[in-house]
Amino acid sequence: MTYKSIVDKIEGAVNDHAMLYDFGYGQLSDIKVLDEDGDGANYPYAFLVPAGVSRNNQSQVFTFSLIIMEMALTPSDVLTVQSDCIQYLNDIISVLRYDTTTNADTLLNSSTQVFRERFQDDVAGATASFQIAIPDPISACVAPIGEWTLLDTQTITLPTASTFALLGTGVNPCSYDTLNVNQWKYTINLDIEALVDTDDWNWRAINIVDYDTVTNTSTQIKSLGLTLLETSGSTETVNWTQEIQFECSGTVRELRVYLGDSRDTSAITNALDITGTIKREYKTVTP
């Protein structure tokens, strides 16, 4: 259960309460007040203030202050309003305490204070400070952190490449599923020289693609634009490091790196001199 889901649960309890008409979350400065158009909170109004998170090896504890306020137009209203707001707070804490749909535990060590304040409205109410604990053992197994492992470094030597060129060979990332691999990193270092005039070429990019070897189709994952290279003899150096999240879907697939775009049907042969390396790494997460 996440911090957001806890806040959503508290908001849901407030919204389901028959006597509460508005909910807010944030710092005290975020409490709704009347603006120039006369818009403000709908009372009774509940406002949740975060007060910190603590944890140990087995759990996290979230601390909140829940403020419930109501209009108190005369001094004689204050005590009744404060009493009602204490009851509303008890209702909300009871709903959270006995909720069986989550593993959260609302700790019964809350404290409540009554108040009377003047914001833009004259209000009175009560504030309860309480804690919600969730079991959450620390485990490196679920942390998306691991070490990069070098797969290979491909040497690229294409002295007479086309304007659409496969750089090196592809790798099937799905074959690494048993190692819990879903992150890849490509470090591409290339020197590119134009052997012909290139100012009319449609493509100007290096593309990392997800290639389906069954359907012979490609889906672009990442692309790096090039300035390339407007006259014969002009050169460009590419230094590009790109991390990729990859999820397998059961088909036979490869990660490939292309220079150019397969949609450019007018690819020019013997147009480029390409040299350099592509380093491929993957990351595994193991407890």
Secondary structure, DSSP 8 states (H G I E B T S, - for coil): --HHHHHHHHHHHHHH-TT--EEEES-GGGS----TTS----SSEEEEEEEEEEE-SSEEEEEEEEEEEEE--SHHHHHHHHHHHHHHHHHHHHHHHT--SSS-EEEEEEEEEEEEEESSSEEEEEEEEEEEEEE----GGGSS--EEEEEEEEEEEEEEE-SSEE-S--B-GGGGGGGTEEEEEEEEEEEEEESS--TT-S--EEEEEEEETTTTEEEEEEEEE-----STT-EEEEEEEEEEE----SS-EEEEEEES-TT-TT--TT-EEEEEEEEEEEEE---
